[in-house]
Amino acid sequence: MALRALLTLVVLLTCALAADVDDENTWWQLKAMDTGELLSKIISEEATGQPELSATQPSVAAQPLDIAPKKAPVVGTVNLAAANNYTAESHTVRTSDGYLLTLFRLANPGRPVVLLAHGLLSSSAEFLVLGRGRALAFLLQEAGFDVWLFNARGTTPSRRHETIRPYRAKFWDFSFHEIGVLDMPASIDFVLNKTGHTQLHYVGFGQGSTVLLVMGSERPEYMEKVKTFVGLAPVAFTRDIRSFPLRFLAVAPSKLYFVLKLVGINEFLPSSKLISFLGDMLCYDGKAGQALCTNMLFLLAGTDTDQMNTTVLPDLFANVPAGASTKQLLHFGQQVMHRHLVFRQFDYGRWGNLKKYKTSKPPDYDLAKVTAPTYLYHAENDILCVQSNIDELTHKLGNIQKNGVRKVANARFSHLDYVIGKNAKELVYDDLIDVLHKHDGHAGSTTAAGTTASSSTTTTSTTPHEHDTSAITTPEPAANASPTIAAASTTEKQVSVPVPTEA
């Protein structure tokens, strides 16, 4: 069956490629896309031995591998929380176009709310893999925040729709634009309604920041609901990125998108048992193949052998990649190919743009409408969030706070170190938590023991939570309690946070 569909696809694809790429309504092209979609379904069912799950049926947990590693990797946000003695709630959010998203919560009822948004090809699990006392989600919960974790459409936890099954091409017809315009507003409304708050803190990593920028531009009314926006390695202007795989995808992205649609490749790097298996077998400390695992990550996001926490690699590869649409990747790629720095909506080609936007070129996102109090963290060795990107964001964003552009005080700190770096806590998280406390009316690390504080828009619980201790305890003064400020250029200031020497 799969062979017959494949042969049919080859014939139709040959005919389709002979047609005008911009003419997406030709019979050959439509038939090729239908056949590619059928092939995708057949391969999916033959690989698992089971038919595709129904659109509203929850995903089934992966079966245990035949070869047991020294320590089984932990799969999923709920299991990662449980492995570190936390309880994660699971909530379902319906978007206006029918996607069913999963939000997780490390509950601190009545406390200030923070929403964490993951990066590209990842999920909320990335905020937990460093473990108790080191991972951002756990540190925020211990610091007295009600922590919510977002999962975009198409990721492993949010791979559902009311009527469209994931093997259908239509399911994957979205980029980071739809995540920002539809997924994030629905999630923010759900969280605020559930908690009774009127505002929340927003922390986005990589694409998680991109999504906030899109939402602010296209739905600026939501800026009133964001108390602070913290962008960890925010990605918008990608012309100068130095990641070879992503620059490769940027070669003729519009034609590449069209061809991938024809052959039914609508999802990019879905969650895979094979990748999880390889993570098990190759990536543990002491394994000969661990260098291969680290070099794969270095190629994509930058080299940093000092900060690379190899101990968490099996858990990372058990949860990443978590799936994304091909259109998401190519949307980023489109920005790379421009002579000037641009951050704009998806480019469908001249005729497609005229149909979609009534103009021959896609409109730019208006970043002046992103008016939430903003803090941006960036690093010198980050090959995805580069200096020109930060400079342009600094110039165009509407409300960057004083000393709000902060450069990590480690010359080798790279993109993935924000979520798996050995010293991410000392280099970034401690300062980030102080920033959030400041906007809640706390004195941050100088809050007196036994006291709490709240802003006018946040209700503070008077009942201590089992993980609240560190939120009301005054730590001893440290050299890194007060960031040192240095002028990095004429257009920005950066805060460098010293880090203790690694033992």
N, C-alpha and C positions, 0 to 999 in steps of 0.2 A: 504493500500500500504506500509506504513512504517513498519507495523507489519510483513508482508510477507518478506520484505527485512531484517528485524532484525532476523527472524528465520533462513533465509538462511545464514546470516552472522555467527550465532552461530554454525551451522553445519560446515561451511567451516573453521571457526576459530579453532574448535576442531581438524579438520584434519590437519590444517596448523601447529599448535603447536606441533603436533607429528613429524613433519619434522625437519630436521637440521636447526637451526636458521641461520646459515651462508649461507645456500643455498637459496638465494632469488629468484631463477628462477624456483622453483617448481610450478606445476600447481595449487595446493591448495592455496599456499600463494598469487599468483597473483589473483586468483579468489576472495579470501577473501578481498584483497585490493580494487578490483573493486566494490564489494558489499558494503564495508564500505563507499566508495566514493558515491555510489548511495544513501545510507542511509543518508549521510551527506546532500546531495542535497535535498532529500525529506523533512527531518526535517527542513532545512532552509526555504523551500517554504511553508510548512504547518504552521510554526511558524509565518510567516509574512502575509500569505494569498496571497502572490504574488510570481511570479517566480523570480529567481535570476537575478540581474541586468546584463546587457551585460558588456563584459570586458572593453569596452571603455566608457560606460555610467557613468556619475558622480554619486556619492552616493546621496541618497535622505535624506534630513534632518529628524531627528527623530520627530515623531508626539508628540505634547504636552501631558503630563500626565493628567489623569483624576483628580488627587488630586493635587491642586496647593500648592506649599510650600510658605513660607513667602516671599522668594525672589527666583525667578526661577534661577537655576544654568545656567551658561553660557557655551555653548558647542562649541568647535572649536576655533582654533587660530584666525581666522578672527573676530569672535564675541567677543572674549576676548579682542582683540585689540580695537574694536569699543566701547566696554563697558568702556574702559579707555581713550577714545578720541584720539585713534590712528587709522591710516588706514593701513591695511595689504594687500599687493599685493599677488596674487596667481600665481604661475608659474608651468608648467608641464615639467618634465625632463624624457626623454626616455633612459632607460639603453640599453646596447648592447644586452641583452637577452630579451628585450621587456617589462619590467616592466615600469609602468607609475607612477613616483614619483611626489609628490607635495612639492614644496618649497614655503615658505612664506617669505615676505620681509617687514621690516619696513624701508622704503627708506630714505636714506640720500645721494642723488646722489653726486658723486665726493669725498665722504669721504672714509676713510679706511674701508675695508670690514671685517666683522667678521661673521663666519658661526657657528651656535650653533647646536650641535648634541645631541639628547635626549637619555635617558636611556632605559633599557629593559622594555618592556610592556607599554611604554609610547609613547608620541608624542611631537611635538613642543609646544603644549599647556602648558606643565609643566614649560616652561620658562616665562609664562605670568600670572599664577594663583595668584601670590602674589600681582598683581595690580600695578598701577601707583606709581612711586617713590620707589618701593620695588623690583619688578620683574627684573631679569637680562636683559631680552630683552629690556625692556623700559629704564633701566638705561644706557645700551650701546647706545641706540638711542639718548638719551639725552646727552650723553657724546661725541657725534659727530661721531658715527660709522654708516655705512650702514649695517644694521643687516639682515642676512638671516637665516632662520630656516629650518633645514633638517627634513625630515620624511622618515624613512626607508621603504623598501618594506614590505607589510603585515600590516602596521599600518592603522588606520582608514583613514587618508588623502591619503595614497598611496596603497590602496587596489585594484589596477587595473593592468591589463596586456593587451597587444594588442590582444592576441588570447586565453589566458587561463583564465577561470573563477575561482573565489576564492573557489568554492566548490570542485574543482579538486585537488587531492592530489599533482599533479605536481606543482601547484601554490605555495605550501608551502614547496617545496624541497629546502630549503636554511637555512643557519645558519648565524651567524655574519660574517663568512668568505666571503660569497657572497656580504653582505652589504658593507664590506670593500674593496673588490676587484672590484665590479661592480657599486654599488649604489653611493658610495662616490666619486670616480673619475669622474663619469658622472656629479654629482652635482657640484663639484668644477669647472670643465670645463665650465658648464653652467653659474655659477655665475661670473667667471672671464671674460667670453665672453660678458655677459650682462653688466658688469660694466666697462669693458675696463682696468681693473687692471691686474697685472701679479702675484700678491700674495694676500693671505688673512690670517687673524687670524682664528684659529680653536679652539673652546672651546667645549669640550666633557664632558658630565656627565655620569659616569658609563659605560654602553655599548657604549655610544658615544665616549669615549676614546678608548675602545677596538677596535672599527672600524678603528680609525686612526692608531693604532698600526699594525693592519692587513694590511692596505693599505701601510704603510711605509715598511713593511717587503716584501710584494709581488709585490708592484708597487713603488719602491723607487724613480722613476723619479718624482713622485708627491710631494716629500719632497721639491723640489725647488719652489713649488707653495704655500707652507705653511710658512708664515712669523713667526708665533709663534704657538706652540701647548700647550694649557692649559688643563690639565686633572683634572677635579673635581671628586674626588673619583674614579680614574682610576681602572678598573678591568681587570686583566689578569691572575695572578697566584691565583687560587681559592681554593687550597688545604685546607687552614685553615679558610675558611669563617665560621661564626657562625650562619648563618641563617638556622633555622630548616627546613622550607619548601624546600629550595634549596638543603640542604644536603640530604633530603629525596629523591629528584629527582635523586640524584647522586648514589643511590643504583642500581647497575647493569644497568647503563644507556643504554648500547647498546641493551640489551634484551628488556628493557622498550621501547626504540625507535621502535624496530621491532614490538612489540605487539600493540603499539599505532597506528602505520601505518596500521596494519591489521584491526583495528576496525574503521578506518577512522578519528582518532583524530589527525589531522595535524596542527590545529591551537590551541594555548594555550591562554586561557583567552581573547577571542575576546571582542571588545566593546559591551556592553550589556545594553539594556533598563532596565533590572532588577537591575544591579549594580547602574546605574544612579538613578533609582527610590529609591533604598535603601539609596543612598547618600542624596537624597532629604528628605526622611522621618526620617532618623536617625542621620544625621551628623551635623545638624545646632546647633549653640550655644544654650544651654538651653535644648536640646533634651536629653531624658533619654538614648537613644541609642548611644550618641556620644562617650561614652567610648568604645563601641564595635568597632566603626570605627577606633579610634586611636590605640586600641590594635591590630587590624588586621595589621596596618601599622608597629607597633612596632615589631610584631612577624617576619615580613618579613625583616625589614631593621634596627632595633635597637630602643631602648627606649630613648626618650628625651621629657619628659612632659614640660620642660621649654621652648623649642624652637618650639614645635608643635603649628602651627598656625591653630587652629580649625576653624577659620572663613572661611578659604579658602577650607575646606574639601568638601562641596557640589560641588564647581567648579572642584576640583580635581577628585572626583569620577564620575563627568559627562564626564570627558575626559580620565580617566585611570581606567582599563586597555584599551589600544588602539590596542591590538592584537600583536601577535608574533607567529612564527612557533614553533611547538613542538621541532623541530630540534635545534632551537636556545637555548632553555632551556637545552636540553640534551648535547649540545656542551659544555656549561659551566659546566654541571654536570660531564662530562668526565674528566675535569681537576682536580676535587675534589678527585677522587678516586685513584690518583697516590701517591705513597710513596714519590716521590720527587716533587718539584715545577716544573710544566710544563705549557707551553702555546703553544699549537700545533693545527694543523688542525683536522678536524672531523675524528673520529675513526669509520670506517665501519666494523670492525672485520678483522681478519687475511686475509681472502680471498678477502674481499671487498677492503682492503687497497692495496693488491697486484695488483688488477685490476685498482684502482684509482691512486695510487702513485708509483707502481712498488716496494714497500717495504712493509714488514709485519706490520710496525708501521707508523702512520702518521708523517709527518715532523714537526719539531718545527718552530715557527715563529722566524725569525732572527731580533731581536730588535736592533741590532747594525746599521741596515739600516734606523732606524727612526732617521733622522739627523736634523729635524726641531728643532729650539730653544725650549726647553721643560721646562714647569713648572708643578709640580704636587702638588695638594692640598689634604690633607688627615686629618682624625680626629680619635681620640682615641676610640670613641664609635661607629665607623662605623663597623658593623659586616659583611659587604660585601667587603669593601676595607680595608683589614687588614694589620698589620705592615709587615708581611713576604712578602706580595705582593708588598708593597712599597719598601722594601729593595731590592728585586730581580729586580724590575724595575729600581731602582737607579743604580744597578750594571750593568745592561745590555743595557739600553738605550744609544744612541750614542751622545746626545747633551743636557744634562741637564744643565741649566744655573747656575751660581753662586747663591747660596741661592735659588735654584729653587725648592727644595722640602720643602713645607710649611705646617706646622701642625696648624690646626685651634685652636685658644686659648680658647677653651671651652671643658672641659673634657666630657661633655654629648652630644656634637654635633654628630648627627648620619647621616646616608646615605641620607635620604630624606630631611634633613634640608638644603641641598644645593639648593633645589628648593622651599621648603615651610617653611623654618625656619624663625621665627620672626626677628632674627638679622642676616640673611644671608648677607644682604647688608653690615653691619658693620664688620662682621667676615670674609667675603670672597670677595664679589663683589667689594667693594671700592679698595681693594688691587689688584684684578684682572684687573680692569680698568686701574690702574696706570701702571701695567706691560705692557698692550697693548699700552698705550700711550708712554711708554719708547721705545718700539721697533718701534714706528712711528716717533720718534724724538721729541715728546712732552716732556715737563718737568713734565708730570703727574699732580698732584694736585698743583704744583707750577707754572704752565703755567700762564704767565702774561695775564691780562684781555685784550681782544680785539686782541689777537694774535693767530695764528694757525701755525702748523708745519706739515711737511710730510716727509716720507722717500723717498729714491730715486725711490722706486717702486710704490708709491702711489700718485695719483693726488688729490690735495686738492681744493675743491670748494671755490671760492671767494664770492659766493652768500650765505648769511646766510639762513639756513633752519629754519622752524618754531619751531623745537625742539632743536636748536643748542645752546641755551643760556648757559646752564650749561657747555658746552664743552669749552667755552672761558672765563669763570668767575673764578677768583681765590678765593677759599674758605678760610675762616679763618684757621690759623694753628690749628691742633688738636693733641691730644696726640697720636692718632693712625695713624698719617700721615707717620711716619717713623717706619716700623716694627722693633721689637727687634729681634735680631738673637741669637739663642742658639744652641750649638752643641748637637744634640740628640743622636748621636752615632759616631763611627769612620768612618762610610761610608756616612753620609749625614749631611746636615744642614737643619734646619727647621726655618721658619719664623712664629712667633706668632703675630697675630694682635689683640690688645686689643679691647674690645667692651664696649660701654657705658652701664651703668646699666639700665636694663629694668624698665620703670616706672610702 
